[in-house]
Amino acid sequence: MQPTESLCARCARHTTTCCQKTEIYLTPGDVDRIAGAVGERDFYEFRAPADPIYMQQDDDPIWPRLVYKKPDGTRRVLKQQANGDCVFLGPQGCRLPAESRPLICRLYPFDFNERGIVPVLARGCPVELLAPGESLLKTLEMNYNDADALRRQLYAELPLELTADDYRADV
């Protein structure tokens, strides 16, 4: 029996994915996990948001206070290829091991804030590509409890911005 193609691979052929033209914020912990997986640290940069929506966090005052701590309004994000794709996006999807991917990526398609997981999934995953009777979360092998654990980890790592070496060196 031939393995079935992942929803993410089908999505990549269907539309622009969450791995394309998206500014992926990295915590200092994300940097360490990814560096451990790839053996280098040249995969991120500091950049101001191209889309002002990234600065509008009315429901989560902690986010802008910790993520945008640099005086110039930049934050640490994954580099992008010339076409806007994530530097780790390959023909078969993400080249990073699941446990090394940025927390933001691992949380998607869940929306969240400091208080918890938002009960409505983020728009963007092409649910029209699901087989009849197939659920998005089951297909992605995700659930609210795991997502909330990742959200808690993300918010535990945000204060590390205040002591991250690359932050101190650039201030």
Long-range contacts (C-beta under 8 A, 24 or more apart in sequence): 6-93, 7-125, 7-129, 7-130, 7-136, 7-139, 7-140, 8-93, 8-94, 9-92, 9-93, 10-126, 10-129, 11-125, 11-126, 11-129, 12-93, 14-126, 14-129, 15-126, 17-89, 18-105, 18-108, 18-109, 18-124, 18-125, 19-85, 19-86, 19-88, 19-89, 19-93, 19-94, 19-105, 20-83, 20-84, 20-85, 20-86, 20-89, 21-80, 21-84, 21-85, 22-86, 23-47, 23-49, 23-50, 23-51, 23-54, 23-77, 24-77, 24-78, 24-86, 24-102, 24-104, 24-105, 25-67, 25-75, 25-76, 25-77, 25-102, 25-104, 26-76, 26-77, 26-78, 26-102, 26-104, 27-76, 27-102, 27-103, 27-154, 27-157, 27-158, 27-160, 27-161, 28-76, 28-157, 28-160, 28-161, 28-163, 28-164, 28-166, 29-103, 29-153, 29-157, 29-160, 30-102, 30-103, 30-104, 30-157, 31-76, 31-166, 33-99, 33-100, 34-96, 34-100, 34-101, 34-102, 36-100, 37-96, 37-97, 37-100, 38-96, 38-100, 42-79, 43-78, 43-79, 43-87, 43-88, 44-76, 44-77, 44-78, 44-79, 45-76, 45-77, 45-79, 46-70, 46-74, 46-75, 46-76, 46-77, 46-166, 46-170, 47-74, 47-75, 47-77, 48-72, 48-73, 48-74, 48-75, 49-73, 49-75, 57-113, 59-113, 60-113, 60-114, 61-114, 62-114, 62-155, 62-158, 63-113, 63-114, 63-158, 66-158, 66-159, 66-161, 66-162, 67-158, 67-161, 69-161, 69-162, 69-167, 70-167, 70-170, 70-171, 71-171, 76-164, 76-166, 78-102, 103-150, 103-153, 103-154, 103-157, 104-154, 106-150, 107-147, 107-150, 107-151, 107-154, 109-136, 109-140, 110-142, 110-144, 110-147, 110-151, 112-147, 112-151, 112-154, 114-155, 116-148, 116-151, 117-144, 117-147, 117-148, 117-151
